[in-house]
Amino acid sequence: MKGGKLVFVRQMFQGKTAADVTFQGGAPWFASFQAGAFRADLVVAHPSGKALMNSVKVELKAEQIRTKPLDLFKEGEVGG
């Protein structure tokens, strides 16, 4: 945290550079992490042995969802 703001480090340009990024606007926020993004040998366990987690109940109406799933991918037949 810097100045009371949550700060993330985002890898860019295939890991050649990194940028500090923060959220604009108030909470709630959403962040995702790519598998293998952190070195396992540098991970320090929380003293309790458990990860800290905040659960958030989310309620969305169908009209609030802008992205609609497409049909599932189906392979074509091989051969003639």
Sequence and secondary structure as in RCSB ss.txt:
>XXXX:A:sequence
MKGGKLVFVRQMFQGKTAADVTFQGGAPWFASFQAGAFRADLVVAHPSGKALMNSVKVELKAEQIRTKPLDLFKE
GEVGG
>XXXX:A:secstr
 BTTB EEEEEETTTTEEEEEE  SSS       TT S GGG    TTSS           GGG           
     
